[in-house]
Amino acid sequence: MQHIQRFRLLALAATIAAAPLTLGAQAVGATNQRPKADTARAAMEFGTIDGIVSDTNLAPVRGAFVSIVNSRIRVGTGPNGRFRINKVPPGQYLVVVKRGGFRPASSVVDVPAQDTVKISYTLTEDITMLAPVAITAKESSIRMREFETRQKLGFGEFMNTAEIDKRNTVFATELFRRFGSINVSPSHSSANAEYYALSKREGGTISLGACPFTVYLDRVPLPTPFNLDLLPTPKDIAAIEVYSGASTIPPEFNGFNHGCGVILVWTKEGY
């Protein structure tokens, strides 16, 4: 399943690499010219993501950035809060939505062949956001300083960039097998196996009601339980933090239904 998903993501990146990032534009797709016969045949193989982003008052959110993880796709919503991504190879993708002043959102989207999947996101205002300040350091540097500070406190399990590179693995799923508190368990409830991070304190599998970790990607909360195959590849991951119990979770990442533990994944470029 991992190989299949990886090929789909590579195909997606190749298909829409030429598409520009246009804030306010509602659609993105391939721009390569093909013979008419090939174009018609290829169009039948792809699906479309059609979505809308609004706030809790159902007002459209303009200028929200919509990204597909493990691809170079990043499109902005228009004045009506809508966006559209064309020519997406069929498969399962992690979609992240961000907008300044709001808490980010995410979802796992199954894109069908020759069809359109419609999705909607409701962003909640971030009332804890501080007043704007001038920041000279790169965001990635700030994230790594926070990571190093928590690592020194020693309340969780940590894996830095050097350790990730040393593992020399292709799939992020394999990195999580190195943590003592995580049981990487497959679920066969779908056509292909999906791999989840479960608490070793609980054991079992997803189908038996086991305890799945809550996963954050660059502060973006991901659906729970989360298929680890949809995370960025190890070459794009800068660090990982694992907190196996509610008492050890950093306050800013603690919350309702986080008792099974929290995994923080930090990328080199950010989403």
Number of C-alpha atoms within 10 A of each C-alpha: 11 18 11 10 16 17 12 18 24 13 15 24 19 13 18 21 16 15 17 16 15 16 15 19 17 20 20 22 19 18 12 11 8 10 7 9 8 10 12 11 10 14 15 12 15 20 22 22 21 17 19 21 28 19 15 11 9 11 12 20 21 20 22 27 23 24 19 22 19 19 18 18 22 22 26 26 27 22 14 16 22 23 25 21 22 18 21 27 24 20 17 17 22 22 19 22 25 20 19 12 14 19 19 22 21 19 18 16 16 14 20 18 18 16 14 18 14 13 13 13 20 20 23 15 15 12 9 9 11 8 5 6 6 5 8 6 8 9 13 16 11 12 19 18 12 11 19 15 11 16 16 10 8 11 17 19 17 20 19 17 18 10 13 19 13 8 12 12 14 14 19 20 22 15 18 20 14 14 14 12 20 23 23 23 20 18 16 12 10 7 8 12 15 19 22 25 29 27 25 17 14 13 16 15 19 19 10 8 10 17 22 27 26 25 26 19 21 16 18 18 19 20 15 15 16 22 21 20 23 23 21 20 17 21 16 17 21 22 22 21 22 25 23 25 18 18 12 15 21 13 9 7 16 16 11 6 11 19 19 19 25 27 24 20 20 25 22 17 12 14 18
